[in-house]
Amino acid sequence: MAIRRATAADAEAIAAIHVAAYDETYRGIAPPEVFEGLNLERRTAQWRRFFAEPQPDAAAFVIDQDGEPVGFGSNGIDRRGPSPIGWIKAVYLLKRFQGRGLGLAMMATLADDLAAKGVREVRLDVAVGNDPAEAFYRRLGAGFLSAQVDPGPIWKSPTRTYGWTDAAVLAAAAGRADRHG
Ligand SMILES: CC(C)(COP(=O)(O)OP(=O)(O)OC[C@H]1O[C@@H](n2cnc3c(N)ncnc32)[C@H](O)[C@@H]1OP(=O)(O)O)[C@@H](O)C(=O)NCCC(=O)NCCS
């Protein structure tokens, strides 16, 4: 397993994982029209845009297993408030690669990257109904912050926001659990 910073050459592979893992995760949680809207064409366009028009502080990483991308993660920073807030935007692994510690390794990478950029507070949103992901974040020490409805482009999804007060502590928790798990 290797985690590396993603480049424009990864846009298609990330989009394919995004579509497949989203489907595996949210079938039965999201309404059916969501899957039509978030198809490969749309996801590919989204990821090409991500690399073509980089937002300041946004980063994406790919997990390779035997040289093939099997997951990705991304983060960003909101600098509008008095102190910057790091956001974990996505962590997606293909189902057959879940439960092997790769998610922890990606969380450690995303948190390390934010800490290196001077961020302490880290947050993420999880859709209500995605119980395995919520359990995974809670296990990493995430604290519940708020519940809301994400207006989203397609799906007005009820979400919960979780957070950590120190990116370095999250990185250590994910790294430590990975070594022992
Ligand atoms: C959520 C996700 C990123 C977790 O990554 P993963 O590689 O499957 O998880 P790991 O193998 O790293 O699990 C690490 C630890 O969390 C625990 N864990 C994993 N899934 C869990 C669950 N459903 N409930 C409780 N604990 C869980 C594992 O037991 C493991 O602990 P251990 O090392 O003590 O055994 C991954 O499963 C995934 O991509 N899911 C689909 C997409 C998704 O939901 N993304 C999040 C969107 S907000």
The ligand as an ORCA input file, in Angstrom:
! r2SCAN-3c Opt
* xyz 0 1
  C     -15.119      4.690      6.239
  C     -13.802      4.196      5.632
  C     -13.010      5.360      5.071
  C     -12.989      3.483      6.725
  O     -11.809      2.973      6.171
  P     -11.418      1.430      6.353
  O     -10.130      1.225      5.673
  O     -12.560      0.574      5.941
  O     -11.265      1.314      7.906
  P     -10.010      0.743      8.632
  O      -9.732     -0.652      8.193
  O      -8.891      1.719      8.505
  O     -10.612      0.710     10.084
  C      -9.910      1.209     11.095
  C     -10.562      0.917     12.379
  O     -11.905      1.380     12.402
  C     -12.751      0.312     12.760
  N     -13.952      0.332     11.945
  C     -14.035      0.254     10.623
  N     -15.327      0.207     10.242
  C     -16.049      0.253     11.402
  C     -17.402      0.189     11.707
  N     -18.318      0.025     10.758
  N     -17.779      0.289     12.995
  C     -16.867      0.401     13.982
  N     -15.544      0.435     13.761
  C     -15.152      0.351     12.480
  C     -12.012     -0.951     12.437
  O     -12.420     -1.986     13.320
  C     -10.597     -0.574     12.646
  O     -10.228     -0.745     13.979
  P      -9.075     -1.774     14.381
  O      -7.862     -1.330     13.646
  O      -8.989     -1.628     15.847
  O      -9.609     -3.100     13.936
  C     -14.060      3.162      4.485
  O     -14.706      2.026      5.020
  C     -14.836      3.696      3.320
  O     -14.261      4.193      2.362
  N     -16.174      3.574      3.361
  C     -17.021      3.919      2.243
  C     -17.025      5.392      1.916
  C     -17.406      6.251      3.088
  O     -18.378      5.998      3.797
  N     -16.627      7.299      3.277
  C     -16.860      8.259      4.307
  C     -17.799      9.300      3.815
  S     -18.111     10.535      5.079
*
